[in-house]
Amino acid sequence: MSAPSSMVLVINAGSSSLKFQLFQLGTEEVMLAKGQAERIGLSGPVLSIKCADGRELKEKPAIS
């Protein structure tokens, strides 16, 4: 039975953006996902997420 691994979420926040990466720690450091939210509080915000398995999400939410 292997020891449980830990996860680390790294966040970099600016005035109108937020970037993140999620890592799984074990015998090797593995990036599970990364993404960013841009134009927070402004018109035309964008949320982008990329997973290690190749899946991607890009959302442009409507702000009223």
Buried (B, 14 or more C-beta within 10 A) or exposed (E): EEEEEEEEEEEEEEEEBBBBBBBBEEEEEEEBBBBBBBBBEEEEBBBBBBBEEEEEEEEEEEEE
